[in-house]
Amino acid sequence: MTQRIHELGSFVSNQIAAGEVVERPASLVKELVENSLDAKASQIRVITEQGGVKRVLVRDDGAGIHPDDLRLALSRHATSKIHDAQDLLGVASLGFRGEALASMASVARVRITSRPAAHEHGFAIEVEGGTEVFFGPAAHPVGTTVEVKDLFYNTPARRKFLKTERTEQGQVENVLRRISLGHFDVSFELIQGGGRRPLMLAAGEPAERLRRILSAEFVDRNVQLDETRQEFSLHGWVGLPTHSRSQADQQYFYVNGRVVRDKLVAHAIRQAYRDVLFHGRHPVFVLYLEVPAEGVDVNVHPTKHEVRFRDARAVHDFIFGTLNRALRDVRPDSVRPQVAGAQHQGAETPGALLEAWSRAGDPSGMHPRSSQAPFAWQAEAAGSPPGGFAQLLAEAREARPPQRDHGAGPVSGDEIPPLGYALGQLQGIYILAENAQGLVVVDMHAAHERITYERLKTQIGGQGVPRQRLLVPLGLDVSEQEADLAEEMADALAEMGLVIDRSGAQAVTIREVPALLSSGSIESLARDVLADCMTFGRSARLQERQDDLLATMACHGSVRAHRSLTLAEMNALLRAMEQTENAGQCNHGRPTYFVQSMGDLDRLFLRGQ
C-alpha cells in the first residue's frame, strides 16, 4: 500500500528542529550567550543546576527585547539579525537562523524577561512545551534574562541520552571558556551547583584570560601572530612546539569572531607543525581569522559550528604559510615571545639579540646563512649528508674564531650569544654551555640532526626537486573529477616533481616522479596526492615523504652519542643552532636544548633562603 504524504504538526516540527539545535544543556548556553553578545552585552552571567538539566539561566546587560517582540522571539525563523536571502551572503552576527528560542520552548519550560533602555520596566513571557502560560510586566534591569527549566521534560527518551551531572557541567564550562576567548572586552560569570567553583572571567587584557583558560605556561611559551594579506587577516597565539598536549583539547579557532571546527583549517595547522611536533602530540593555539563576510558561508549547519569558504584553497595556504613562517622564525634568541599585557621585564624581541651580535662584529664566529655547495642528491644519498662536524668547524674557522673556546672565567655582558659558550660534555651526549641566563644543556645528536636536515632541505629547494623519468610510464584509472584536477594542476604537480598527463576521460599517465621517492609505491603516492588535492585544494604528501627520507639521511649522518668533541666543535654547533630554523626541536619533534636559569639553580641549592 502506498504511503500518503501528509504535513507534520507544528509540535512535531519544533521537536525535529530542537533535535538539531538543542543537543544538551551546553547547547542552550551557547545559543543564549551568543544572543547576549549580539545584543552588545558587556556582562553575562550563567547559572545552572544539575548540569543545566534542571535549570539554565543566562542574564545580560544588553539592548533588551521590545515587549511587542517577546512572543515573536519564541516563533520559529523569527530574528532581528537578517531580513532577506541576500543577507545570508554576509552574516555578521553570531545568531541569525531564529531557531534557538523556539527549539528550547518546545522541549522545556522557558521564561524570558527583558527591558530595553527606553522602557521604564520590563516584560516577561513564559511558555511550557511551546504553549504560552504567562505574559505581562515584570521588574528587570536593562537587558535580558532567559531561564530554561526541566530540559526534555516532555521528551523523556531524549533525556536518557544525557550524561552525568559532572559531565554536563564540564560541557557547559567548556562552551563558556571557548566563547570568552573571542570576546576579551566582555566579562563572564558561571555559577554551577554540586560544589563546583564559580568561573569568573573579568574583561581586560587577553593575557589574563589566556592564563585562566589555558595556562600560565602557554602565556610564556607562545608565538604571537598578526598578519594580513589581501583580504585575509590572521592573528592570535600559537604554542611553541615544546608546549604541546596529548590531546587536542586546547585548540581554539575563530572565523569572524565565530567559534568553528573545520577540517580544512585543522589540516593547515597540522601541516605547519608537522616538522617540529613530537609524534602523537597536539599543538595549542588561539587563532582568529578575519575574511570578508561574503567569502564565508556560515549557514551550513543549525549549530553554526561549521563554515564553508568561498576560496578554500587560498584560506588553507594563507593559514599554513603564516604559521609555518612564524614557527620557522623561532630561534634560540627568541626569548619567551609574549602576549599583550604579559611582557617580562628585560625580555628581548625575536631577532633583537641576533642584530646586536651583528653590530658587535659577529662574536659568535658564524656568519648567518653560510653558503653551501650545490646538493648532489645522488652522491649524498649513498654517503654522509652535508653539515657534518668537519664542515661546521671549517666554517667556524673561515670566519672569526669564537672568543671563548676554553670556558675560562664567568661570562657577562651583551656579547653573549643566546646559547652561550661551551663548558664541556656530559657522558659524551650533552653539551654544557653558559649563557646570560645560566646553564644551557644541548643534546648534540638532536641538534646536529636538525641542522643537517634543514641544510638538506635548503639545498634541494635551491635547485628544484630532482625528478626521475619512468622507463615505462604508469597508467592509472581515476574518477573523472580526479582526471580534471590532474589536468588543471599539472604545472603545480610538476613543480613538486610529479609529472602527470591526462590520457582519457577517466585516466591519467604518470611520466616522472621525485627522484628520492622513485623506489616507493608510485601508484599509491599519486592516488593520495590527487585525493588530498580534491579535499584541500593542495597536497603536501610529496613534500612529506621527501622530508621523511631527508630526515632519515640527516639522522644517520649526524654525530652519534659518546663522541668526544673539542670546545671549538661544541661552539661551532651552538652557533649553527642559533642560525637554523626550528633549532629547538630535532626532526622527530624532541627538544634539542633547555636553559636552567641562575634563579632556578639558586632555588635548587637553597641559596639565599
KEKOL-945712 format. One record per residue (C-alpha): residue in three letters; x, y, z. Coordinates in steps of 0.02 Angstrom, whole numbers, plus 32768, in hexadecimal, padded with zeros to 4 digits. Layout:
N
ALAXYZ;...
END
This chain:
609
MET800080008000;THR804680AB7FD0;GLN806581208062;ARG800F81C7804B;ILE806E82698068;HIS803082D580F7;GLU806883718150;LEU80B2836181FE;GLY806783C2828C;SER80BF845A82D5;PHE80EC83FD8376;VAL814383708318;SER819A83EC82A5;ASN81DB844C8339;GLN821783AC838B;ILE8278837E82ED;ALA82C6842B82E8;ALA82F0842283A0;GLY834D837F8382;GLU83C483DC830D;VAL83E18475837B;VAL83CA8439842E;GLU843783A1844B;ARG845D83BB8504;PRO846184488586;ALA8504848A853E;SER84A684AA849B;LEU842D851A84F9;VAL84BA857C8546;LYS85118593849E;GLU847685D58446;LEU8440864784D4;VAL84EE869084F1;GLU850286B18437;ASN845B870E843A;SER849D877784CA;LEU853B87A18469;ASP84D487D383D1;ALA847488478447;LYS851B889E8471;ALA851E88628525;SER85B8888C858D;GLN858D881A861F;ILE8545876A8611;ARG851786F986A3;VAL84ED8640868F;ILE849F85D7871A;THR847C851C870B;GLU84338496877A;GLN844F83DB8766;GLY84C483F786D5;GLY844184658680;VAL83BD83DD8674;LYS835484268700;ARG837A84DD86DD;VAL83E08550866E;LEU83D9860C8688;VAL8435868B861C;ARG842D8743864B;ASP847C87D485EC;ASP847F889185E8;GLY8464889D852D;ALA83E788FE84C3;GLY834E889B84FC;ILE82B48862849C;HIS822088D28476;PRO8182889584D2;ASP81258885842D;ASP81AC880F83EC;LEU81AF8795847F;ARG812C87208437;LEU817E872A838B;ALA822886FF83D5;LEU81E486528401;SER81A686308351;ARG820B85CB82D6;HIS8275862C8258;ALA825486D282AE;THR82F1873C82BE;SER833087EF82C1;LYS83D887C18272;ILE83A887AE81BA;HIS831787E5814C;ASP8326878D80A4;ALA83878705804A;GLN840987828010;ASP843D879D80C5;LEU847486E780D2;LEU850787118061;GLY8553878380E5;VAL8519874F8192;ALA857687B78214;SER851A877E82B1;LEU853286DD8312;GLY847B86AD8307;PHE840986C38272;ARG839E86278256;GLY8316864F82D5;GLU8308859A8310;ALA835A859283BB;LEU82D585DE842C;ALA8247858683D2;SER82A384E083E1;MET82C084F9849B;ALA8209852784B5;SER81D084848465;VAL8236841384D9;ALA823E8475857D;ARG81EB84F885EA;VAL822C85A185B4;ARG8219864E8601;ILE825E86EB85AD;THR8264878F860B;SER82A9882885B2;ARG82B188E485BC;PRO82F389588534;ALA834889F8856E;ALA82B98A63852E;HIS82378A0D859F;GLU82158A2E8657;HIS81F589788681;GLY820988CD8634;PHE8192884B85ED;ALA8195879085FE;ILE815086FC859D;GLU814A864885D8;VAL812885AD8570;GLU812084F28593;GLY813984788505;GLY811485028488;THR8074853D84DF;GLU806C85EB852B;VAL803F85ED85E4;PHE806A86A18614;PHE8088874A85C5;GLY809187EF8622;PRO80FB88768675;ALA818C884586E6;ALA8215889D8747;HIS82BD889086EE;PRO835888FC86CF;VAL838A892B861E;GLY83B5888B85C3;THR836D87DC85B2;THR835D8740861D;VAL8331869985D0;GLU8309860A8646;VAL82F685588605;LYS82B584D3867D;ASP829B84178673;LEU82F083F685CD;PHE829E8369856A;TYR8215835585ED;ASN8199832C8561;THR821282BC8500;PRO825682418582;ALA82AC81D984FB;ARG831E826C84D3;ARG83418288858B;LYS838681D8859F;PHE841382008528;LEU8459828A8597;LYS84F6826385FA;THR8519827486B4;GLU8507831C870A;ARG85C483308715;THR85DA8310865B;GLU8552838B862B;GLN859D840D869F;GLY864483F7864A;GLN85F5840E859F;VAL85A184AF85D6;GLU864584F3861A;ASN86A184C4857A;VAL862185228511;LEU863185BF857A;ARG86EF85B7857A;ARG86F185A384BD;ILE867C863684A0;SER86D786A5851C;LEU877B869784BB;GLY872586EF842B;HIS86EA87828494;PHE876F87C78509;ASP870988668524;VAL867788088573;SER867587C58625;PHE862D87178642;GLU85F286C286E1;LEU85C0860C86F1;ILE856F85C8878F;GLN854A850D8797;GLY850A84A18824;GLY855584018867;GLY85E5845688C1;ARG86368492881F;ARG869A85328831;PRO865285CA87D5;LEU86AC85FF8738;MET86CE86BA8735;LEU871A87058697;ALA872E87C286A4;ALA873C882F8609;GLY87EB886F85EB;GLU8895883A85AA;PRO8897879C853D;ALA892C8758859F;GLU88C88743863F;ARG883A86E685E8;LEU88B486788589;ARG8908864F862E;ARG88628620867E;ILE881E85B885EE;LEU88BE856785AE;SER8953857C8622;ALA89DB85F2865B;GLU8A56858585FD;PHE89FC85A78559;VAL8A068662857A;ASP8AC28652858E;ARG8ADF85D58502;ASN8A8486108468;VAL8AA0866B83C5;GLN8A2F86FF83A3;LEU89EB871382F3;ASP89A787AB829A;GLU89AA879F81DD;THR893D87E98155;ARG894487B880A0;GLN88C988018023;GLU881C87DA8068;PHE8855875F80F0;SER88928786819F;LEU88D2870B8222;HIS8902873982D3;GLY890E86E1837A;TRP8987866F83D4;VAL89D185C483AD;GLY8A2F855C842C;LEU8AE585338412;PRO8AFF847F83D8;THR8B4284538484;HIS8A9D848B84CF;SER8A2B84048489;ARG89A8838F84D0;SER897882D984C1;GLN88CB83098482;ALA88808395841A;ASP882183E584AB;GLN8872849284A7;GLN885784C383F3;TYR87EA855C83D3;PHE87C985A08326;TYR8755863082FA;VAL8717866E8253;ASN86D58721825A;GLY86BD870B8315;ARG866086668307;VAL86A285C58354;VAL86B3854382CB;ARG86F3849382AF;ASP872F847D81FD;LYS879483ED81B3;LEU87E884608135;VAL882684D381C0;ALA885C843E822A;HIS88BD83F68196;ALA8919849B8177;ILE894C84AB822E;ARG898083F58238;GLN89EE840B819E;ALA8A4184A681E8;TYR8A7384438284;ARG8AA083A38227;ASP8B5C83C08228;VAL8B6E83F482DE;LEU8AED83978346;PHE8B1282F3839F;HIS8AA98264835B;GLY8A01824D83B0;ARG8A0282FE83F8;HIS8989838B83D0;PRO89AE844683C4;VAL895C84CA8431;PHE891A856783DC;VAL889D85F683E3;LEU8889863D8334;TYR881486BB82E4;LEU87F886BE8229;GLU87A4875581DB;VAL875E8742812C;PRO86DC87A880CC;ALA862E87778107;GLU85FE87498055;GLY869686D5804B;VAL8655865980CC;ASP85AE85FD80D9;VAL857985E6818F;ASN84CE85A08160;VAL850E84ED8154;HIS84CC849B81F3;PRO844B84CF8276;THR84D084D082FF;LYS853A85478295;HIS85DA84EC82C5;GLU860484CB820F;VAL862A85488186;ARG8650853E80CD;PHE86D085B0807D;ARG86B785F77FD0;ASP877185E47FA7;ALA87A285528016;ARG884C85387FC7;ALA888085ED7FE2;VAL884985E58098;HIS88A8854280B3;ASP894885878065;PHE893B862A80C7;ILE892885D2816F;PHE89B085538149;GLY8A2A85D58107;THR8A11864C8199;LEU8A2985C5821E;ASN8AB8857181C2;ARG8B1B861381B6;ALA8AF88641826B;LEU8B32859982AC;ARG8BCC8593823D;ASP8BFF86418276;VAL8C0D8605832A;ARG8CC586018359;PRO8D2285E783FC;ASP8D2C86A68404;SER8C6D86B1840D;VAL8C5D86CD84C7;ARG8BAE869D84FD;PRO8B3D86F1847C;GLN8AB3874B84DA;VAL89FA877184CB;ALA89BB882184E7;GLY89C08850859D;ALA8A3787C485CF;GLN8AE4880885A5;HIS8B7287D88618;GLN8BE78862864A;GLY8C82885F85DF;ALA8C3F87E08561;GLU8C8887F184B4;THR8C2087EC8417;PRO8C468760839A;GLY8CDC878D8333;ALA8D15881E83A1;LEU8DA887BE83E9;LEU8DDD8785833C;GLU8DE1883A8301;ALA8E478868839A;TRP8ECC87E6836F;SER8ED4882782BE;ARG8EF488D782FD;ALA8F7988938373;GLY8FD8884182E4;ASP8F8E879282EC;PRO8FE787538389;SER8F9D86A7836F;GLY9012868482DE;MET8F878645826B;HIS8F3E86AA81DD;PRO8E80869C81C4;ARG8E4986308134;SER8EF385EB8108;SER8EF885C0804F;GLN8EFA85088025;ALA8F3A84A47F92;PRO8EB384687F19;PHE8E5983CF7F58;ALA8E7F83347EF1;TRP8DF382C47F2B;GLN8E3282277ED6;ALA8EDA822C7F2F;GLU8E9582667FD6;ALA8E1281DC7FDA;ALA8E9D815C7FE4;GLY8F1481BB8059;SER8F0E823580E7;PRO8E9F82CD80CA;PRO8EE6837E80D5;GLY8EF483D4817D;GLY8F6D835E81D3;PHE8FD8839A8262;ALA906E83AE81F0;GLN900A84268185;LEU8FC88485821D;LEU907784978263;ALA90BD84CF81BA;GLU9036855481AC;ALA905D8591825C;ARG9116859F8235;GLU90F985F98190;ALA909E867D81F2;ARG90DD86CF8291;PRO9107864B8315;PRO9093864483AD;GLN90CE86BA8435;ARG90B4863784BA;ASP90F7858C848F;HIS9134855B853B;GLY90A9859185AF;ALA911E85EF8624;GLY90D0866386A2;PRO901C86A386B0;VAL8FC186E48619;SER8F6187888619;GLY8F2A881785AA;ASP8EC6882B850C;GLU8F4387CC849F;ILE8F0A872384DF;PRO8EA886C2845A;PRO8E008674848B;LEU8E4B85C6849E;GLY8EE8860984EF;TYR8F9385B984E9;ALA8FBB85018504;LEU900384C785AA;GLY9012840E8585;GLN8FB6836A8563;LEU8F4F82FA85D4;GLN8F60823D85B3;GLY8F88826484FE;ILE8ECE828A84E1;TYR8EAB833B851C;ILE8F0783DE8503;LEU8F0A844E859C;ALA8F1585088577;GLU8F0585AA85D6;ASN8E9D863D8599;ALA8E5B86DD85E8;GLN8DCA8682863B;GLY8E2A85F08683;LEU8E49853D864C;VAL8E2284FE859C;VAL8E178442857E;VAL8E19840A84C6;ASP8DF7835C8481;MET8E82835F8400;HIS8E3D82D48391;ALA8D8E8320838C;ALA8DD483CE836A;HIS8E49839682DF;GLU8DBD832E8293;ARG8D4E83C98282;ILE8DDD84308238;THR8E0583AA81B7;TYR8D4D8391818D;GLU8D2D844A816D;ARG8DC884578100;LEU8D9083C28097;LYS8CE58411807D;THR8D3184B98051;GLN8DA7846E7FD0;ILE8D1F84077F7E;GLY8CAB849D7F7B;GLY8D30850A7F2C;GLN8D4484977E96;GLY8C90845E7E87;VAL8C5083B07EA6;PRO8CBA83307E46;ARG8C4882C37DDB;GLN8C5A82127D9B;ARG8C0B81E87CF3;LEU8BB381407CF4;LEU8BF680C47C74;VAL8B4380887C5B;PRO8ABE810D7C7E;LEU8A3D80D47CFD;GLY898580E17CCD;LEU88FF80F67D52;ASP884280E97D4C;VAL87F781787DB1;SER875181D07DC3;GLU872282577D46;GLN873282DC7DCE;GLU87E382A07DF8;ALA881382A07D40;ASP87D183527D2E;LEU883483857DC8;ALA88D583327D8A;GLU88C583917CE6;GLU88A084357D3F;MET893084247DBB;ALA89B183D87D45;ASP8A2B846A7D56;ALA8A1D84717E14;LEU8A3983B57E22;ALA8ACE83BE7DAD;GLU8B1F843F7E1F;MET8B1383BF7EAB;GLY8B65833C7E3C;LEU8ACB82DC7E04;VAL8AA882E57D49;ILE89F982A67D1E;ASP89A282B07C75;ARG88EA82947C57;SER88D782027BE0;GLY881A81EA7BDF;ALA8775821E7C2C;GLN879C81B67CC6;ALA885581907CB1;VAL88FC81E37CD3;THR89B081B37CAC;ILE8A4181CE7D23;ARG8AE381F67CC7;GLU8B58823C7D4A;VAL8B6282327E08;PRO8BD382827E8C;ALA8C7A82287E84;LEU8C8182097F3F;LEU8BD881B37F39;SER8BF1814A7E9D;SER8C0B80A97EFE;GLY8B6380B37F58;SER8AB3808A7F20;ILE8A96810A7E97;GLU89E080DC7E7D;SER89AD80F37F32;LEU8A1181957F3C;ALA89B981DE7EA4;ARG890D81A97EE1;ASP892C81F47F8D;VAL896782977F40;LEU88CC82A67ED2;ALA885B827C7F66;ASP88AC83057FCF;CYS889A83827F42;MET87E183567F31;THR87C483737FEC;PHE883884038018;GLY886484517F6F;ARG891A84207F87;SER8985838D7FBF;ALA8A1D8384802F;ARG8A3982C9801C;LEU8AC982DA7FA1;GLN8B2083558014;GLU8AFA82EA80AE;ARG8B42824B8065;GLN8BD982A48021;ASP8BF682F980C9;ASP8BE782508120;LEU8C74820C80B4;LEU8CDE82A680D2;ALA8CBD8297818C;THR8CFB81E48188;MET8D978219812B;ALA8DB482A681A7;CYS8D9E822F823A;HIS8E1D81B381F7;GLY8E96823C81C5;SER8E968299826B;VAL8F11828982F8;ARG8EF081F48369;ALA8EEC81ED8426;HIS8F8D81CE8487;ARG8FF782298407;SER9076829C8457;LEU9070834E8413;THR90E883DD8428;LEU90AB8484846C;ALA90BE84CC83BE;GLU904A84478377;MET8FCC84638402;ASN8FCB851F83E6;ALA8FBC8506832A;LEU8F22849B8349;LEU8ED5851D83BE;ARG8EF185A8833E;ALA8EA3853F82B4;MET8E0B851D8322;GLU8DF185D78339;GLN8DE385ED827D;THR8D7A85538257;GLU8CBD85518242;ASN8C5E84E482BD;ALA8CFE84CC8322;GLY8C9B84AE83C1;GLN8C6384028386;CYS8CB48373832A;ASN8C648325828F;HIS8BF882B782FE;GLY8BB78345836A;ARG8C2683268402;PRO8C7083C18457;THR8D2683E4842C;TYR8D52845184C1;PHE8D1184A2855F;VAL8D4B853185CD;GLN8D538529868C;SER8D5785DB86CF;MET8DC686108760;GLY8D29863087C6;ASP8CF1857C87AD;LEU8D9D853C87DB;ASP8DA385AB8876;ARG8CFA856788AF;LEU8D3584B6888F;PHE8DC984D28904;LEU8D64853C8980;ARG8DD585D38965;GLY8D96867289B6;GLN8D1586188A22;
END
